[in-house]
Amino acid sequence: MSKPIPSPPPGFDELSVDERIDFVQSLWDRIAATPEQVPVPDWHRRIIRERLESYRTNPEAGRPWADVRTEITDKLRDR
């Protein structure tokens, strides 16, 4: 069993917002470095199966990622 970690860790609240974001990003980078150790919940797998089945049933209903990304980027730029 893992030992409890203080939340937030000591000194975290004294960091600037940018430093806190960098800290959290570095934690995520360490976790992402070993993706085989990150558990995938059953509900994620279920959603993936459902979406794949939906795509296989009606592939023309989807949109290319490049189009979706451009639309999102444009919306964010207009904010």
Backbone atoms as SQL, in Angstrom:
CREATE TABLE atoms (id INTEGER PRIMARY KEY, chain TEXT, resi INTEGER, resn TEXT, atom TEXT, x REAL, y REAL, z REAL);
INSERT INTO atoms VALUES
  (1, 'A', 1, 'MET', 'N', 0.841, -1.181, 0.000),
  (2, 'A', 1, 'MET', 'CA', 0.000, 0.000, 0.000),
  (3, 'A', 1, 'MET', 'C', 0.885, 1.244, 0.000),
  (4, 'A', 2, 'SER', 'N', 0.522, 2.230, -0.808),
  (5, 'A', 2, 'SER', 'CA', 1.328, 3.440, -0.876),
  (6, 'A', 2, 'SER', 'C', 1.057, 4.334, 0.328),
  (7, 'A', 3, 'LYS', 'N', 2.067, 5.091, 0.681),
  (8, 'A', 3, 'LYS', 'CA', 1.910, 5.982, 1.825),
  (9, 'A', 3, 'LYS', 'C', 1.149, 7.235, 1.395),
  (10, 'A', 4, 'PRO', 'N', 0.396, 7.828, 2.299),
  (11, 'A', 4, 'PRO', 'CA', -0.368, 9.036, 1.953),
  (12, 'A', 4, 'PRO', 'C', 0.561, 10.199, 1.612),
  (13, 'A', 5, 'ILE', 'N', 0.147, 10.980, 0.645),
  (14, 'A', 5, 'ILE', 'CA', 0.913, 12.142, 0.215),
  (15, 'A', 5, 'ILE', 'C', 0.158, 13.382, 0.658),
  (16, 'A', 6, 'PRO', 'N', 0.867, 14.326, 1.300),
  (17, 'A', 6, 'PRO', 'CA', 0.172, 15.546, 1.703),
  (18, 'A', 6, 'PRO', 'C', -0.392, 16.257, 0.480),
  (19, 'A', 7, 'SER', 'N', -1.560, 16.802, 0.627),
  (20, 'A', 7, 'SER', 'CA', -2.202, 17.477, -0.499),
  (21, 'A', 7, 'SER', 'C', -2.506, 18.905, -0.117),
  (22, 'A', 8, 'PRO', 'N', -1.972, 19.861, -0.761),
  (23, 'A', 8, 'PRO', 'CA', -0.897, 19.767, -1.746),
  (24, 'A', 8, 'PRO', 'C', 0.430, 19.519, -1.048),
  (25, 'A', 9, 'PRO', 'N', 1.466, 19.136, -1.822),
  (26, 'A', 9, 'PRO', 'CA', 2.761, 18.893, -1.191),
  (27, 'A', 9, 'PRO', 'C', 3.316, 20.178, -0.581),
  (28, 'A', 10, 'PRO', 'N', 4.169, 20.065, 0.423),
  (29, 'A', 10, 'PRO', 'CA', 4.728, 21.253, 1.073),
  (30, 'A', 10, 'PRO', 'C', 5.366, 22.206, 0.063),
  (31, 'A', 11, 'GLY', 'N', 5.055, 23.484, 0.208),
  (32, 'A', 11, 'GLY', 'CA', 5.625, 24.515, -0.650),
  (33, 'A', 11, 'GLY', 'C', 4.838, 24.783, -1.922),
  (34, 'A', 12, 'PHE', 'N', 3.898, 23.913, -2.240),
  (35, 'A', 12, 'PHE', 'CA', 3.139, 24.057, -3.487),
  (36, 'A', 12, 'PHE', 'C', 2.378, 25.382, -3.539),
  (37, 'A', 13, 'ASP', 'N', 1.730, 25.729, -2.453),
  (38, 'A', 13, 'ASP', 'CA', 0.918, 26.959, -2.427),
  (39, 'A', 13, 'ASP', 'C', 1.759, 28.226, -2.533),
  (40, 'A', 14, 'GLU', 'N', 3.051, 28.131, -2.257),
  (41, 'A', 14, 'GLU', 'CA', 3.916, 29.297, -2.372),
  (42, 'A', 14, 'GLU', 'C', 4.394, 29.513, -3.807),
  (43, 'A', 15, 'LEU', 'N', 4.191, 28.553, -4.680),
  (44, 'A', 15, 'LEU', 'CA', 4.607, 28.686, -6.078),
  (45, 'A', 15, 'LEU', 'C', 3.657, 29.613, -6.824),
  (46, 'A', 16, 'SER', 'N', 4.158, 30.230, -7.874),
  (47, 'A', 16, 'SER', 'CA', 3.287, 31.031, -8.739),
  (48, 'A', 16, 'SER', 'C', 2.391, 30.063, -9.524),
  (49, 'A', 17, 'VAL', 'N', 1.367, 30.571, -10.143),
  (50, 'A', 17, 'VAL', 'CA', 0.478, 29.728, -10.934),
  (51, 'A', 17, 'VAL', 'C', 1.264, 29.031, -12.044),
  (52, 'A', 18, 'ASP', 'N', 2.137, 29.762, -12.730),
  (53, 'A', 18, 'ASP', 'CA', 2.951, 29.146, -13.778),
  (54, 'A', 18, 'ASP', 'C', 3.823, 28.019, -13.225),
  (55, 'A', 19, 'GLU', 'N', 4.397, 28.213, -12.055),
  (56, 'A', 19, 'GLU', 'CA', 5.231, 27.178, -11.444),
  (57, 'A', 19, 'GLU', 'C', 4.394, 25.966, -11.039),
  (58, 'A', 20, 'ARG', 'N', 3.184, 26.210, -10.536),
  (59, 'A', 20, 'ARG', 'CA', 2.299, 25.097, -10.173),
  (60, 'A', 20, 'ARG', 'C', 1.919, 24.287, -11.408),
  (61, 'A', 21, 'ILE', 'N', 1.624, 24.985, -12.494),
  (62, 'A', 21, 'ILE', 'CA', 1.295, 24.289, -13.740),
  (63, 'A', 21, 'ILE', 'C', 2.485, 23.466, -14.208),
  (64, 'A', 22, 'ASP', 'N', 3.686, 24.046, -14.163),
  (65, 'A', 22, 'ASP', 'CA', 4.894, 23.310, -14.540),
  (66, 'A', 22, 'ASP', 'C', 5.095, 22.077, -13.662),
  (67, 'A', 23, 'PHE', 'N', 4.823, 22.225, -12.375),
  (68, 'A', 23, 'PHE', 'CA', 4.971, 21.113, -11.432),
  (69, 'A', 23, 'PHE', 'C', 4.015, 19.984, -11.794),
  (70, 'A', 24, 'VAL', 'N', 2.758, 20.329, -12.003),
  (71, 'A', 24, 'VAL', 'CA', 1.757, 19.314, -12.351),
  (72, 'A', 24, 'VAL', 'C', 2.099, 18.665, -13.693),
  (73, 'A', 25, 'GLN', 'N', 2.560, 19.461, -14.651),
  (74, 'A', 25, 'GLN', 'CA', 2.949, 18.908, -15.953),
  (75, 'A', 25, 'GLN', 'C', 4.105, 17.928, -15.798),
  (76, 'A', 26, 'SER', 'N', 5.058, 18.261, -14.947),
  (77, 'A', 26, 'SER', 'CA', 6.191, 17.353, -14.754),
  (78, 'A', 26, 'SER', 'C', 5.743, 16.050, -14.097),
  (79, 'A', 27, 'LEU', 'N', 4.768, 16.134, -13.192),
  (80, 'A', 27, 'LEU', 'CA', 4.217, 14.905, -12.607),
  (81, 'A', 27, 'LEU', 'C', 3.557, 14.054, -13.683),
  (82, 'A', 28, 'TRP', 'N', 2.745, 14.692, -14.517),
  (83, 'A', 28, 'TRP', 'CA', 2.074, 13.952, -15.585),
  (84, 'A', 28, 'TRP', 'C', 3.093, 13.344, -16.553),
  (85, 'A', 29, 'ASP', 'N', 4.148, 14.074, -16.885),
  (86, 'A', 29, 'ASP', 'CA', 5.179, 13.553, -17.782),
  (87, 'A', 29, 'ASP', 'C', 5.813, 12.292, -17.205),
  (88, 'A', 30, 'ARG', 'N', 6.021, 12.271, -15.892),
  (89, 'A', 30, 'ARG', 'CA', 6.604, 11.085, -15.251),
  (90, 'A', 30, 'ARG', 'C', 5.653, 9.906, -15.328),
  (91, 'A', 31, 'ILE', 'N', 4.358, 10.156, -15.140),
  (92, 'A', 31, 'ILE', 'CA', 3.360, 9.085, -15.244),
  (93, 'A', 31, 'ILE', 'C', 3.280, 8.594, -16.685),
  (94, 'A', 32, 'ALA', 'N', 3.231, 9.526, -17.635),
  (95, 'A', 32, 'ALA', 'CA', 3.092, 9.179, -19.052),
  (96, 'A', 32, 'ALA', 'C', 4.314, 8.450, -19.602),
  (97, 'A', 33, 'ALA', 'N', 5.435, 8.538, -18.931),
  (98, 'A', 33, 'ALA', 'CA', 6.647, 7.865, -19.397),
  (99, 'A', 33, 'ALA', 'C', 6.522, 6.348, -19.309),
  (100, 'A', 34, 'THR', 'N', 5.590, 5.864, -18.507),
  (101, 'A', 34, 'THR', 'CA', 5.363, 4.418, -18.381),
  (102, 'A', 34, 'THR', 'C', 3.874, 4.125, -18.581),
  (103, 'A', 35, 'PRO', 'N', 3.379, 4.301, -19.812),
  (104, 'A', 35, 'PRO', 'CA', 1.942, 4.143, -20.058),
  (105, 'A', 35, 'PRO', 'C', 1.420, 2.739, -19.746),
  (106, 'A', 36, 'GLU', 'N', 2.284, 1.752, -19.818),
  (107, 'A', 36, 'GLU', 'CA', 1.845, 0.387, -19.513),
  (108, 'A', 36, 'GLU', 'C', 1.438, 0.220, -18.049),
  (109, 'A', 37, 'GLN', 'N', 1.828, 1.151, -17.198),
  (110, 'A', 37, 'GLN', 'CA', 1.475, 1.085, -15.782),
  (111, 'A', 37, 'GLN', 'C', 0.207, 1.876, -15.458),
  (112, 'A', 38, 'VAL', 'N', -0.316, 2.613, -16.434),
  (113, 'A', 38, 'VAL', 'CA', -1.512, 3.422, -16.199),
  (114, 'A', 38, 'VAL', 'C', -2.743, 2.547, -16.474),
  (115, 'A', 39, 'PRO', 'N', -3.561, 2.318, -15.461),
  (116, 'A', 39, 'PRO', 'CA', -4.731, 1.461, -15.667),
  (117, 'A', 39, 'PRO', 'C', -5.771, 2.134, -16.564),
  (118, 'A', 40, 'VAL', 'N', -6.429, 1.317, -17.376),
  (119, 'A', 40, 'VAL', 'CA', -7.511, 1.808, -18.234),
  (120, 'A', 40, 'VAL', 'C', -8.814, 1.279, -17.646),
  (121, 'A', 41, 'PRO', 'N', -9.672, 2.178, -17.167),
  (122, 'A', 41, 'PRO', 'CA', -10.930, 1.724, -16.562),
  (123, 'A', 41, 'PRO', 'C', -11.817, 0.996, -17.579),
  (124, 'A', 42, 'ASP', 'N', -12.609, 0.073, -17.092),
  (125, 'A', 42, 'ASP', 'CA', -13.519, -0.676, -17.954),
  (126, 'A', 42, 'ASP', 'C', -14.467, 0.241, -18.720),
  (127, 'A', 43, 'TRP', 'N', -14.909, 1.339, -18.096),
  (128, 'A', 43, 'TRP', 'CA', -15.855, 2.210, -18.789),
  (129, 'A', 43, 'TRP', 'C', -15.197, 2.898, -19.978),
  (130, 'A', 44, 'HIS', 'N', -13.886, 3.130, -19.932),
  (131, 'A', 44, 'HIS', 'CA', -13.174, 3.676, -21.095),
  (132, 'A', 44, 'HIS', 'C', -13.208, 2.667, -22.238),
  (133, 'A', 45, 'ARG', 'N', -12.910, 1.419, -21.906),
  (134, 'A', 45, 'ARG', 'CA', -12.924, 0.373, -22.923),
  (135, 'A', 45, 'ARG', 'C', -14.317, 0.221, -23.541),
  (136, 'A', 46, 'ARG', 'N', -15.343, 0.306, -22.711),
  (137, 'A', 46, 'ARG', 'CA', -16.724, 0.188, -23.191),
  (138, 'A', 46, 'ARG', 'C', -17.052, 1.313, -24.172),
  (139, 'A', 47, 'ILE', 'N', -16.674, 2.534, -23.831),
  (140, 'A', 47, 'ILE', 'CA', -16.942, 3.676, -24.712),
  (141, 'A', 47, 'ILE', 'C', -16.197, 3.509, -26.040),
  (142, 'A', 48, 'ILE', 'N', -14.953, 3.057, -25.979),
  (143, 'A', 48, 'ILE', 'CA', -14.190, 2.846, -27.214),
  (144, 'A', 48, 'ILE', 'C', -14.885, 1.806, -28.086),
  (145, 'A', 49, 'ARG', 'N', -15.328, 0.700, -27.491),
  (146, 'A', 49, 'ARG', 'CA', -16.038, -0.323, -28.271),
  (147, 'A', 49, 'ARG', 'C', -17.299, 0.246, -28.907),
  (148, 'A', 50, 'GLU', 'N', -18.054, 1.035, -28.118),
  (149, 'A', 50, 'GLU', 'CA', -19.289, 1.634, -28.638),
  (150, 'A', 50, 'GLU', 'C', -19.001, 2.578, -29.800),
  (151, 'A', 51, 'ARG', 'N', -17.977, 3.388, -29.667),
  (152, 'A', 51, 'ARG', 'CA', -17.655, 4.342, -30.729),
  (153, 'A', 51, 'ARG', 'C', -17.119, 3.655, -31.982),
  (154, 'A', 52, 'LEU', 'N', -16.336, 2.606, -31.789),
  (155, 'A', 52, 'LEU', 'CA', -15.861, 1.847, -32.950),
  (156, 'A', 52, 'LEU', 'C', -17.030, 1.191, -33.683),
  (157, 'A', 53, 'GLU', 'N', -17.948, 0.638, -32.922),
  (158, 'A', 53, 'GLU', 'CA', -19.123, 0.017, -33.539),
  (159, 'A', 53, 'GLU', 'C', -19.952, 1.060, -34.284),
  (160, 'A', 54, 'SER', 'N', -20.123, 2.229, -33.689),
  (161, 'A', 54, 'SER', 'CA', -20.861, 3.308, -34.342),
  (162, 'A', 54, 'SER', 'C', -20.172, 3.715, -35.639),
  (163, 'A', 55, 'TYR', 'N', -18.852, 3.815, -35.609),
  (164, 'A', 55, 'TYR', 'CA', -18.100, 4.174, -36.812),
  (165, 'A', 55, 'TYR', 'C', -18.248, 3.096, -37.887),
  (166, 'A', 56, 'ARG', 'N', -18.130, 1.857, -37.475),
  (167, 'A', 56, 'ARG', 'CA', -18.248, 0.762, -38.451),
  (168, 'A', 56, 'ARG', 'C', -19.639, 0.709, -39.065),
  (169, 'A', 57, 'THR', 'N', -20.650, 1.065, -38.291),
  (170, 'A', 57, 'THR', 'CA', -22.024, 1.069, -38.788),
  (171, 'A', 57, 'THR', 'C', -22.271, 2.230, -39.744),
  (172, 'A', 58, 'ASN', 'N', -21.657, 3.381, -39.461),
  (173, 'A', 58, 'ASN', 'CA', -21.926, 4.579, -40.247),
  (174, 'A', 58, 'ASN', 'C', -20.648, 5.424, -40.383),
  (175, 'A', 59, 'PRO', 'N', -19.656, 4.960, -41.134),
  (176, 'A', 59, 'PRO', 'CA', -18.365, 5.666, -41.195),
  (177, 'A', 59, 'PRO', 'C', -18.440, 7.065, -41.782),
  (178, 'A', 60, 'GLU', 'N', -19.406, 7.335, -42.637),
  (179, 'A', 60, 'GLU', 'CA', -19.500, 8.670, -43.242),
  (180, 'A', 60, 'GLU', 'C', -20.040, 9.728, -42.272),
  (181, 'A', 61, 'ALA', 'N', -20.514, 9.319, -41.108),
  (182, 'A', 61, 'ALA', 'CA', -21.022, 10.275, -40.124),
  (183, 'A', 61, 'ALA', 'C', -19.894, 11.021, -39.409),
  (184, 'A', 62, 'GLY', 'N', -18.681, 10.486, -39.461),
  (185, 'A', 62, 'GLY', 'CA', -17.558, 11.121, -38.778),
  (186, 'A', 62, 'GLY', 'C', -16.980, 12.279, -39.572),
  (187, 'A', 63, 'ARG', 'N', -16.060, 12.995, -38.918),
  (188, 'A', 63, 'ARG', 'CA', -15.366, 14.115, -39.554),
  (189, 'A', 63, 'ARG', 'C', -13.879, 13.915, -39.378),
  (190, 'A', 64, 'PRO', 'N', -13.088, 14.334, -40.347),
  (191, 'A', 64, 'PRO', 'CA', -11.635, 14.228, -40.200),
  (192, 'A', 64, 'PRO', 'C', -11.130, 15.079, -39.030),
  (193, 'A', 65, 'TRP', 'N', -10.147, 14.541, -38.307),
  (194, 'A', 65, 'TRP', 'CA', -9.589, 15.249, -37.163),
  (195, 'A', 65, 'TRP', 'C', -9.070, 16.624, -37.562),
  (196, 'A', 66, 'ALA', 'N', -8.445, 16.742, -38.713),
  (197, 'A', 66, 'ALA', 'CA', -7.901, 18.042, -39.138),
  (198, 'A', 66, 'ALA', 'C', -9.001, 19.093, -39.198),
  (199, 'A', 67, 'ASP', 'N', -10.201, 18.717, -39.679),
  (200, 'A', 67, 'ASP', 'CA', -11.323, 19.662, -39.746),
  (201, 'A', 67, 'ASP', 'C', -11.787, 20.066, -38.348),
  (202, 'A', 68, 'VAL', 'N', -11.892, 19.092, -37.469),
  (203, 'A', 68, 'VAL', 'CA', -12.340, 19.368, -36.092),
  (204, 'A', 68, 'VAL', 'C', -11.332, 20.262, -35.386),
  (205, 'A', 69, 'ARG', 'N', -10.053, 19.937, -35.537),
  (206, 'A', 69, 'ARG', 'CA', -8.996, 20.735, -34.901),
  (207, 'A', 69, 'ARG', 'C', -9.031, 22.176, -35.393),
  (208, 'A', 70, 'THR', 'N', -9.195, 22.375, -36.699),
  (209, 'A', 70, 'THR', 'CA', -9.260, 23.727, -37.265),
  (210, 'A', 70, 'THR', 'C', -10.453, 24.481, -36.692),
  (211, 'A', 71, 'GLU', 'N', -11.594, 23.812, -36.611),
  (212, 'A', 71, 'GLU', 'CA', -12.793, 24.458, -36.058),
  (213, 'A', 71, 'GLU', 'C', -12.577, 24.882, -34.606),
  (214, 'A', 72, 'ILE', 'N', -11.990, 24.013, -33.799),
  (215, 'A', 72, 'ILE', 'CA', -11.734, 24.336, -32.394),
  (216, 'A', 72, 'ILE', 'C', -10.739, 25.485, -32.285),
  (217, 'A', 73, 'THR', 'N', -9.678, 25.426, -33.064),
  (218, 'A', 73, 'THR', 'CA', -8.663, 26.486, -33.040),
  (219, 'A', 73, 'THR', 'C', -9.274, 27.829, -33.422),
  (220, 'A', 74, 'ASP', 'N', -10.112, 27.831, -34.453),
  (221, 'A', 74, 'ASP', 'CA', -10.774, 29.070, -34.873),
  (222, 'A', 74, 'ASP', 'C', -11.668, 29.624, -33.772),
  (223, 'A', 75, 'LYS', 'N', -12.424, 28.757, -33.105),
  (224, 'A', 75, 'LYS', 'CA', -13.303, 29.203, -32.027),
  (225, 'A', 75, 'LYS', 'C', -12.508, 29.794, -30.872),
  (226, 'A', 76, 'LEU', 'N', -11.382, 29.152, -30.533),
  (227, 'A', 76, 'LEU', 'CA', -10.569, 29.668, -29.447),
  (228, 'A', 76, 'LEU', 'C', -9.914, 30.987, -29.813),
  (229, 'A', 77, 'ARG', 'N', -9.537, 31.141, -31.061),
  (230, 'A', 77, 'ARG', 'CA', -8.907, 32.385, -31.523),
  (231, 'A', 77, 'ARG', 'C', -9.902, 33.546, -31.461),
  (232, 'A', 78, 'ASP', 'N', -11.180, 33.251, -31.706),
  (233, 'A', 78, 'ASP', 'CA', -12.209, 34.291, -31.717),
  (234, 'A', 78, 'ASP', 'C', -12.651, 34.726, -30.328),
  (235, 'A', 79, 'ARG', 'N', -12.178, 34.083, -29.298),
  (236, 'A', 79, 'ARG', 'CA', -12.590, 34.427, -27.928),
  (237, 'A', 79, 'ARG', 'C', -12.128, 35.797, -27.544);
